[in-house]
Amino acid sequence: MEQQLEKMVMMSSAYCAGLLVLVLSGVAQAFMPVGGGTSTHATITGNAVLSKITDVCRAVAESEGREFNPTGSSAEELLRACLGTATGEVSAAKFRTALNQIYMQNGLVDRDLANSPAHHFSNEAFVQARTLITEGTVSVKANVRKENFQAARETLGRVCHTLQDFYSHSNWVELGNRGPYMNLLRQDLPIDNVADIDTPTCNDCASGTCPNPLLPDILTQKKLTSGYMGLLSATKPKGKCSHGGASDMTSTQVPRGGISKDERRADNAVLHDTAVAVATQATLELLEDIRGAAGNKEFLRLMGIARSSVLCFVIDTTGSMADDIAEAKRVANNIIDSKKGTVDEPSEYILVQFNDPKFGPLVRTTDPEVMKEKISALGANGGGDTPEMCLSGLQLALTGAPPSSQIYIFTDAPAKDMHLEKTIIALIRSTKSTVNIFMTATRRSSKYSGRIPRADFRVYYDMALASGGQAIEVSKSSLPQATEIIVDSSTSALVTILQRARNPGKVETFPFLLDESVSNVTLYITGTAVAFTLQSPTGVSQGSTETTGPLGTINTVGNLKRVRLNTLNQTGLWEIHMNSGNAYTVKVTGQSTVTFVYDFVETFKGPHPGYGVIDGRPLAGSPTKLLLTLTGRHGPESLKVMEAALVEVSGSGVANGTVEEMGGGNFLVSVNSAPAGEFVVLLKGKDVSTSSRFQRQTTTQMSVTPVSVKVVADNNMEPGKSLDIPFTISTSVPRTKFNIRARNDKDFPMTYPNSIVSGSRSTAEGTLAITAPTNTASGTDITLTIDVESDGTSYSNYAVVRLSVIKKVTDFTPPECNMFNINNSCPTDCRNASWHATVNMTDGNGTGVEKVWIQEGDVSHSANETENGGVTVIQYFCQISCCTPNLKVSVTDKEGNVGTCFHSIRPTTTPVPFTTPNGGPPSLGLAVPLWICLLLSATAIVRDLVPLSL
């Protein structure tokens, strides 16, 4: 009986989860964007994403012969179980960031595309909406293939929104369907039995809240329809259903009312609950299709399941850099070898070289041996005229590395490509990556009579300060001591506790709080001839001249002093007293799983109001809002926010915020008036499980501006075709001239106006056109930066847009996969025993099979390939361990279409088959009794479906 119940949960976990959320919470509002209470577009996506991650992590653990036992239901505990047995603490910050990228893009469909029927399955735009889903899925798969995971996540979030809206905005569930409409994921299958434009679909509903206003003929004939939505006009075809709601102008026209199930009301509760459950199952099916194309490990990378540390080097390879290159090689090899098998082992390695005039390419790999090989192949040659293409190389690193990466630059020359300075600052703010520069400036050139002036390196100090990194001046002989900072920060749980800068320097005391979770605390002080005193919570002091003292060890190299605290009890309020008139920076870091991720957001209105991520800088003159997500070892439930503020790094300005808890570890922070200068986010909180107070600070500096830049564009472009990207600039002053600069990291040709002038409404509109060359590979990711500056002032802003090049797909038919000759006789003791199956796979006359992989099962196999009538058939002869009763094989063609076949030797119940009632769309029955959901809610469902609300 227990096995049968487990199988039923596996068949319909999403249905149970959706139903349980509704029953146990008592109130639910689904299909709403991020923000504004319970945000169940995010919740539906979150339930499905975390459920699928759990399935995939369990399959990976099974294939590796290890246990998969999350210690709790939080995303953080799921992450640790997924990563396996590596030693050490792992931070969930990048996992949370990846999930938020999906959820926030889902919500932005309501902000940016509210008036697009296809994006919401409104106005009976079924074919156009299905095209958005299938083309978006192709884009996700292509981006994953090219390891452009952020672009893939953003597209996935938008696709999920449109797919989920089908079940709320159409009459699918009113027709009696209790499972997803699989044809929405298959461009090669028809969307059948749609009511034509002249067919009335609804009765009049004067109250606007009728239980089911659909005409009887529509229900009996199983006609598919969706509500018409009018934000700007009340016009709709005669007799057609409306979407409904206060924002829908068509709902006041006969037939009045609407069929939307966006919100749960007394009149539509059952239909709403069913739509939530089926939308969750549909999202699971979409994720399974992407998993089938990507493979288990790449799917987990897409979802942010990876060790957090990334090793990213940007290296000057001109003639005088031989010693620096040798040191970069040494420290890279040291990190690779010393951190292998721990959670601090880098999950990705990135290398960019620059010279003059050449720079790049970007090398990105997960294989440490490839990184060793590539960095060993670097040689020092060329250059000679001193300035080099450093910023061009950094641009490649910022756009190619994951967000919040630590990037290390090795150079001994100023930057030649200073025209990229504002683009680099915009990319630093957008990616939240930290840039650290090692400057071994001993080179001479014909431009100078002596050593290169320090002022020529100004941009490096500015970039380091803006990103929260270090600008380290060091001799080539002392570089090995300086690179210890790379080893310090190559950790999966790096947190910043304090960062301040003073130029000119001043006598000042900076307090910082260390909590019980923090270890390996290190202080970095940069500056020339700076003095300081460090004081512990117990009153013990150590001066900057004491290299080995009661509190720690102090190493000095170049302009950097590195203070490593002793491993004794460090908890409490510390102080560092700076006593210098020279410019200095102070930074305190440590290792801890307690941290937070954040985005600056803005309120948006419309049918589904909420909060959307700001592409550039927040707007001055209105409250600055942030959405924070807390994360800790056992999830956010044990953490409490005490204070949140915007703090100037180089000044004394502090602006405290009001904090509103949003659920699921998410908090909305509102600051009425942001500081005038550059600021970071300071958070103080409490771990209620230990009663320990903690302090964390972001590193990326931000500032407000009176200029706004908005870009709403299709994120996919075809090779050889121009894509128009409209943008809108606004400010409080009418008839303002704006100067415009645009860059993209692939150097694709672009046209755009150099300047535009706002009208009487203080807004200006322009269009940028960009063209990808015809030979651009599908899945190529382009980062476009548009910088805008008000003429005659220093007011500016920017927008950063990610685009994907996707070739037109004509083959949407998945490969065929069939199992036969199954011998599933297994003894009671599964060890040293196996069962057997033969698998045939073919793509017929399609684009051809690209990849075959075992999705589930501990399998050894042999393969054979034959030709049959011009069609290639691949045959696998599989031997499966009896301890893994499931065999699932996935076969992908060259367009990313996926075919699967599955067999289990475990006793199962029989699922309800697909049916096509009266020629209408197919439906899948998943009528799972509520008592089964409730019976198993404390075990399998809690384990497999971790709710996450924003």
TAPE-V226465 format. One record per backbone hydrogen bond with DSSP energy under -1.0 kcal/mol. NH is the residue of the N-H (numbers start at 0). CO is the residue of the C=O. Records with the same first field share a line. If there is no record, write none. Layout:
NH: CO + CO
This chain:
4: 0
5: 1
6: 2
7: 3
8: 4
9: 5
10: 6
11: 7
15: 11
16: 12
17: 13
18: 14
19: 15
20: 16
21: 17
22: 18
23: 19
24: 20
25: 21
39: 28
40: 31
42: 38
43: 39
44: 40
45: 41
46: 42
47: 43
48: 44
49: 45
50: 46
51: 47
52: 48
53: 49
54: 50
55: 51
56: 52
57: 53
58: 54
59: 55
60: 56
61: 57
62: 58
63: 59
64: 61
65: 60
77: 73
78: 74
79: 75
80: 76
81: 77
82: 78
86: 340
95: 91
96: 92
97: 93
98: 94
99: 95
100: 96
101: 97
102: 98
103: 99
104: 100
105: 101
106: 102
107: 103
109: 106
111: 107
112: 108
115: 112
119: 116
121: 116
122: 226
124: 121
125: 123
128: 124
129: 125
130: 126
131: 127
132: 128
133: 129
134: 130
135: 131
136: 132
137: 133
138: 134
139: 135
140: 136
141: 137
142: 138
143: 139
144: 140
145: 141
146: 143
147: 142
148: 146
151: 147
152: 148
153: 149
154: 150
155: 151
156: 152
157: 153
158: 154
159: 155
160: 156
161: 157
162: 158
163: 159
164: 160
165: 161
168: 164
169: 165
170: 224
174: 170
175: 172
176: 171
181: 179
183: 180
184: 181
185: 182
188: 185
194: 223
198: 195
200: 238
201: 238
202: 212
214: 200
218: 214
219: 215
220: 216
222: 217
223: 192
226: 168
227: 240
239: 236
242: 227
247: 244
248: 229
251: 248
252: 249
256: 250
258: 241
259: 242
260: 167
271: 267
272: 268
273: 269
274: 270
275: 271
276: 272
277: 273
278: 274
279: 275
280: 276
281: 277
282: 278
283: 279
284: 280
285: 281
286: 282
287: 283
288: 284
289: 285
290: 286
291: 287
292: 288
293: 289
294: 290
298: 294
299: 295
300: 296
301: 297
302: 298
303: 300
304: 299
305: 303
310: 347
312: 349
313: 407
314: 351
315: 409
316: 353
318: 381
320: 317
324: 320
325: 321
326: 322
327: 323
328: 324
329: 325
330: 326
331: 327
332: 328
333: 329
334: 330
335: 331
336: 332
337: 333
338: 334
341: 338
342: 86
344: 341
346: 308
348: 364
349: 310
350: 362
351: 312
353: 314
354: 357
359: 352
362: 350
364: 348
370: 366
371: 367
372: 368
373: 369
374: 370
375: 371
376: 372
380: 316
386: 384
387: 413
388: 354
389: 387
392: 388
393: 389
394: 390
395: 391
396: 392
397: 393
398: 394
399: 395
400: 396
403: 430
406: 433
407: 311
408: 435
409: 313
410: 437
415: 387
417: 415
419: 416
420: 417
423: 419
424: 420
425: 421
426: 422
427: 423
428: 424
429: 425
430: 426
431: 427
433: 404
435: 406
436: 469
437: 408
438: 471
439: 410
441: 439
447: 444
455: 452
456: 453
457: 454
459: 456
460: 456
461: 457
462: 458
463: 459
464: 460
465: 461
466: 462
467: 463
468: 463
471: 436
473: 438
480: 477
481: 477
482: 478
483: 480
484: 481
485: 482
486: 482
487: 483
488: 484
490: 488
494: 589
496: 587
497: 587
499: 585
500: 648
501: 583
504: 580
507: 577
509: 575
511: 573
513: 571
517: 514
518: 590
521: 588
522: 562
523: 586
524: 560
525: 584
526: 558
532: 576
533: 541
534: 574
535: 539
538: 535
541: 533
543: 531
545: 542
546: 544
548: 551
552: 563
553: 546
554: 561
556: 559
558: 472
559: 556
560: 524
561: 554
562: 522
563: 552
564: 520
565: 550
571: 513
573: 511
574: 534
575: 509
576: 532
577: 507
578: 530
583: 501
584: 525
585: 499
586: 523
587: 497
588: 521
589: 494
590: 518
591: 492
594: 630
596: 628
598: 626
600: 624
601: 611
603: 609
609: 603
610: 33
611: 601
613: 599
619: 704
623: 670
625: 668
626: 598
627: 666
628: 596
629: 664
630: 594
634: 631
638: 635
639: 685
641: 683
642: 683
644: 681
645: 654
646: 679
647: 652
654: 645
656: 643
657: 669
659: 667
661: 665
665: 662
666: 627
667: 659
668: 625
669: 657
670: 623
678: 701
679: 646
681: 644
682: 695
683: 642
684: 693
685: 639
686: 691
687: 637
689: 686
690: 686
691: 686
693: 684
695: 682
696: 495
697: 680
700: 465
701: 678
704: 617
707: 729
709: 727
716: 803
719: 771
720: 717
722: 769
724: 767
726: 765
727: 709
728: 763
729: 707
730: 761
734: 758
737: 755
738: 788
739: 753
740: 786
742: 784
744: 782
746: 743
750: 768
755: 737
757: 735
758: 762
761: 758
763: 728
765: 726
767: 724
768: 750
769: 722
770: 748
775: 772
778: 804
779: 776
781: 802
783: 800
784: 742
785: 798
786: 740
787: 796
788: 738
789: 794
790: 736
792: 789
796: 787
798: 785
800: 783
802: 781
803: 714
804: 779
805: 716
815: 841
817: 839
819: 837
822: 835
832: 829
834: 879
835: 822
836: 877
837: 819
838: 875
839: 817
840: 873
841: 815
845: 842
849: 891
850: 891
852: 889
854: 887
855: 887
858: 856
859: 878
861: 876
863: 874
865: 872
867: 870
870: 867
872: 865
873: 840
874: 863
875: 838
876: 861
877: 836
878: 859
879: 834
880: 857
881: 832
883: 880
886: 902
887: 855
888: 900
889: 852
890: 898
891: 850
892: 896
893: 847
895: 892
898: 890
900: 888
902: 886
904: 884
914: 922
919: 916
922: 914
927: 925
932: 928
933: 929
934: 930
935: 931
938: 935
940: 935
942: 938
943: 939
944: 940
